[in-house]
Amino acid sequence: MKGFRNILCALTPAAEQAAALRRAVSLAENNQASLTVASVIPRFTADYRMPEGGPVSAEMQDRLKAEHLEALESFTAPYRGRLQIRHEVLAGRVFMELIRAVLHNGHDLVIKPAENPGYVERLFGSDDMHLLRKCPCPLWLTKPGEKADYERILAAVDLGTESDEQSDPAFGELDAAILELASSLAVSDFTELHVVHAWDAPAESILRRWNYEPDHHVTRYVEAERERHQRALERARGALRERLGDQTYEYVSPRFHLQRGPASRAVPDAAGNLRADLVVMGTLGRSGIAGLFIGNTAEAILEQLQCSVLALKPAGFVTPVTVADAAD
């Protein structure tokens, strides 16, 4: 079962933080993992009229850092009898400093409260989207005021259905990681697990316009597409049972859903209809190429979700951020 060993919980003053910290503490306890709780403060220049990147006012920076460190220690005080918590105050841009902390300290999970900007109808803000695109380890964004115990977890899988066999090994590895992690969380939270795979018949409209026998040919084509995706979902079911073992699989009792429509619409619809508390999904991008670190489908899904998200990157993902990067 998937576990974490080195968790980073990033708290931001503008967001509701209690749910993220509670989740981080629970995961650290269940996984016997180390836990770092961090906040990020801006860099102050020596002269407030100077642009960011100029000489830093060390005195002001140290004073603000001390204040935030004291606030972190006070906020985590109720949990310190349960586990050891490391506190850290970083300075710079939020997403950059968090990614640099991951690279420098080897964190294998980042938990952060979603920004929930009030000026748009979406849960994730600018720093959230930067992290979703560029954070090299799994990223868990918690919904403000979410439940302490989830009732339903949704795992969204792609399954690489360009052919009856996995068309790209990277997609298979990512789907396996999504299912393993979602199953592990379902066991620890005693919650329902729903596995959703979207399918469509993209040539249907063309066949209806141009075929002399539309009903016969279209029906056969659409049914063939549905069966192909159903076979892929059954392979995923079998692989998950093999990975978990019969006893754990029966305990989790995952429910599999074949949802028609483009994934950009089908996954958010399924999450809403099922009242999912958490969506576990991949952010499929072309790793190693600057600016292409999240797939268009994943971005469209994330724009619509109104629940917590746990996002994974494909194997071999390369973040454009480095430890040596300047904070600006």
N, C-alpha and C positions, 0 to 999 in steps of 0.2 A: 504494500500500500504506500501511496505517496506521502512523504513527510518533509518537513522543513527543519533546517538546523540553525539558521541565522536570519532572524526576522528583523526588518526595519519598519517601525511604525512612525509615519510622518504626520505630525499634528500641525494644523494651520489655524490661527486665531479666528479667522473669518468663518470657519466651518464648524458644524456640530461635531465635536471630537469624541464624545463618550463612547459611541458605538464602535468606532475604529479601535480605540484603546482596549475596550472590553474584548473585542474579537482577537486582537493581537495577543493579549494576555492568555486567553483561552487556548489559542493555537500553540503558543510557546509552552504552556503547561502540558498539553496533550502530546506534543512532539519532543518534549525535553530539549527545547531549542533555546538558544540565546536570544535575548530581546533588547534591541536598542530603540529608544524613543527619542525622536529628533524634531526640532523645529528649524525653520530657515528664516533668518532676518536679512533685511537689505544691507548692502554695503553703503556706508556713509562717507562721502568725500570730506576733505578737510574744510572746504568752503561749500556751503549748500548751493551756491550758484553754479558750481562746476558740474559738468555732466558725469554720470556714473563711469567709473574707470579711471578717474583722477586719483590723486593721493588720498588715502583713507585716513579719517580721523580716528586714531587708535583709541583715544580716551572715550569718545562717544561709542565706538564699536564695542569696547570692553564693557562699558556700562550697560548697553542694551543686551549684550550677550549674558551678563550676570543676571539681569532681570528675567530674561527668558528661561535661563537655566533654573532659577528659583521657581518660576511658574511651572515648569515641567516636573520638577521634583515634588511640588505640592500636588499637582494633578495626578501623579502616579502613586502618591503615598498610600492610598487604600490597598494597593496591590503588592506592595513591597514585602509583606509578610508571606506571600505566596511564591515569589520567585525573585531572582536578582534582575534588576533592570538597569541598563546603562543609559545615560542621558547625554545628548549631544546637541549643541547649537551650531548651525552652519550659517554661513553668510554668502549671499549672492542670489541668483535667480532660483526659484524653488525647484523647477524640474531639473535644471542643470546640476545643482548641488546634491539632489537626491540620487541622480544617476551616478555622479562621481563617487558618492558614498557607497553605492552598490559595487562599483568597480574596485574601489580601494579596500573595502572591508569584506567582500565576498558574500553579501547578503543574497539569499535565495528567494526572498519574498519581500515585497513592499506593500504595506497596508496604509491607506490614506483615506480620509473622509473626502467624498466628492465635493467639489466646489459649489455646485448647485446655484449657478448665477441667476439672479432674479430677472435679468433683462431679456432672457430667452427661455423658451419652454423646453429646456433640456437639463439633465442632471449634471453633466460634466463640463467643466470650464476649460480655459486655455491651458493651464498647467497640467490638468488631467489629460487632455488630448496630446500634449507634448510627451507625457510619460507613456501613454498608450502607444505612441509611435516609436519611442526611442528607448524605453527602459528595457534592459537586457534580461531581467528576471521576471517571473510572474508578478502582476500588479493587481491588487485587490482594492477597488474603490467602493467604499461603504456609503450607502444611502443615509442621509440624515434621519435620525430617529428610528433606524431599522430595529427589527425584533432581536432580542437577545438570542433566541433560538429560531432558526429557519424552519419553515414548514415544507417548502418546495425548492429544490435546486433543479435548474434546467441546464443541460449540457448540449451545446450546439455543435454538431459535427458536420464536416464537409464530405468526407469519405472518398474523395478522389474518383468520382464516377465517370471519368471520360471513357472508360471501358469497363468490362466486367471485372477486370483486375485493377488493383491500385495503380493509377497512372503515374503517380509521383511518390516515391518513398517518403519524402518529407511530409506530405499530407497525411500519410498513414501514421507516422510517428507523432505528429501533432494531435491527431484524433485520439490516438492511444493515450497520450498524456492528459488530454482533456477528460476522457472517460475515467482514467485511473484517479485523477485528482478529485473529480466530482463524486466518484464512488466513495473515496476516502472521507470526504466531508459529509456525505450522506450517512455514513456509519457513525461518525463522531457526533453528528447533530441529531441522530435518530429522525431523519427527515426523508420525504419522498424524493426520488430521483427520476427525472424525466429526460429522455434523450430525444432530441429533435433533429431531423434531417429534412431539409427542404429539397423539393424536386419540381421540375417543370417540363413542359413539352414545347420548346421554343419555336419549333417549325409548324405548330398547329395552324396558326393563322394563314401561313403561306399555303399549306396544303388545302385549306378550305377555299382559298381564292382560286387556285390553279388546277386542282385535280378534277378530272371528269367524273370520278366516283368519290366525292368527298367523304360521305359518311363512312363508307367501308374502309377507306385508306386512313382516314384521320383517326378513327376509332382504334384501328390496329396499331398505328404509330404511337398514339397516346398511351395505350395499354402496355406496349413494349417499353416505353420510357418509364412508366410506373413500376413495372416488374424489375427493370434493371436497377432502379434505385432501391426497391424493396430487397433485392438480393444483397446489395451493398449494406443495407441496414441489418440484415440477418447475419452477414459476416461480422459486423461490428458487435452484434449481440453475442455471437459465439466466441469471439476474441475476448470480450469482457468477462464472460463466464469462465473461460480458461485462465485468465489472468487472476481473477478473484478467488477461484475455487467454488465448487458447488454450494458449500455451506454459506459462505459470505454472499454469493450471488443471490441465493434464495432469501437471505436476510434483507439485502438491499431491495430486491424485487424491482429493478428498474423498469420503467414503462417507456416504450419506444413509440415515437410518433413520426409518421411520414406525412409531412405538411406540404401541400402543393402551393407553388408560387415562388418567386425569386426570394432568396434567403434574406435580402434586405428588407422585405416585408414580412415573410413567413416567421422569422425568428422573433421579432418584436411582437407580432400578433400572438404567437404561442406563449411568450412570456406574460403578456397581458391576460390572455384567456385562462392560463393556468395559475395566475397570481403568483408567479415565481418570486422568491425573495432574493435569489442569486442566479445570474447567468454566467456559466463558465464557457469561455469561447476562445478561439484563436484570433490573433490579429495577423492575418496572412499577408505578408509583404515580400518583396524581393530583397532578401537580406544582402547587405553589403553595398547597396546603391543609395547614395544620399538622396533624401526626399521621397523615397518609395518604401517607407517602413511600416505602412499599414495599408491593407487592401481597401479598395473602394467599397466593397460589400461590408466589410467590418466597420468602416467608418459610418456608413449609412445606418447600420444596426445600432451602433453606439449613440447616434444622434437621437434615436427614438426610445431607448430604454429608460424606464423609470424605476429600476431596481438596482441593487448592488451588482457589480461586475467583477469577475476574476478573469483577467486576460493573460493568455500565454503566447509566447513567440515561437515561431518554427525553430527547429534545430539548426544551428549554424548562423543564427541571427547576429549581425554585427551592429552595435550602436554607433552612431556618428560622434557621440560624446566620448572624450578620453579623460583620464584622471588629470592630465596636465592642462586641460582646457582652462582658459581664463573664465572667471565667473560671469563675465558679461557676454 
